[in-house]
């Protein structure tokens, strides 16, 4: 039973998370040769005030929107 923990900064929409877990589940099931029902995905989401690099909080270092790139359609 694959169990995947995804750590990321808060701010993704439910639609984005749903698409991510759908694709991750499909690929994990295919590559590991297991049923999709056996694949579990858990999100650990962190506020940028609770995440730091090089001694500086991400909320200060990068500001609002840090880590939210645009996809090929120009959407966030």
N, C-alpha and C positions, 0 to 999 in steps of 0.2 A: 504494500500500500504506500505509494509515494505521498509524502507530506512536504509541501513547499511553503516556506515562510518568505514573504516578500516584504522587505523594509523600504519605506519611502517616505518622503515628506508629505504632509497633509495637503489636500487641495485638488485631488483628482475627483472627477465626477463619478457617480454610480455607473453611468454609461461606459466610461473609460475602464473602470475596474471590471465591469461585466465582460467587455470585449477581451480584456487581458486574461481573465481567468478562463474564458472559453477557449482561446487560442492555446494558452499554457496547458490546459487539461487535454485538449486534442493532441498536442504534440508529445506531452508526457506519456499519454496512453499509447500512442503509436511507437515511440522510440523505446519505451520500457516494456512494451507488449503486455499491457494490463488493460482492464476495463476502465472506461472513464469514471465509472461509479467508485472506483478505488482511489481516485486522485483527489487529494485535499489541498486547498490553497488557503493560507491565512495571511491577511495584511497586518503588519505592524506599522502604524502611521505615526509620524513624529511631527510635532510643531517645530517650526524653524527656530523657536526660542529654546528648544530642548535638543539642539543639534549644533555642534561646533566643529570647525576645522582650523587648525593652526592657532588655537586659543581665542577664536572669535566666533560668536554665535552667528549662525547662518542668517538670522533675521537682520543682523547688522551688516554682515559682510556682503550679502547678496541682495538684500531688500526683498520686497514683495514680488512674488512670481518666480523666485529662484527654482530652477529645475523644471520649469514648464516650457519646453520647446515647442515649436510649431511643426506639425506634420506636413507632408507633401501637399496637402490641400490648403495649407495656410491656417488651419484651425488649431486651437490649443487643446 
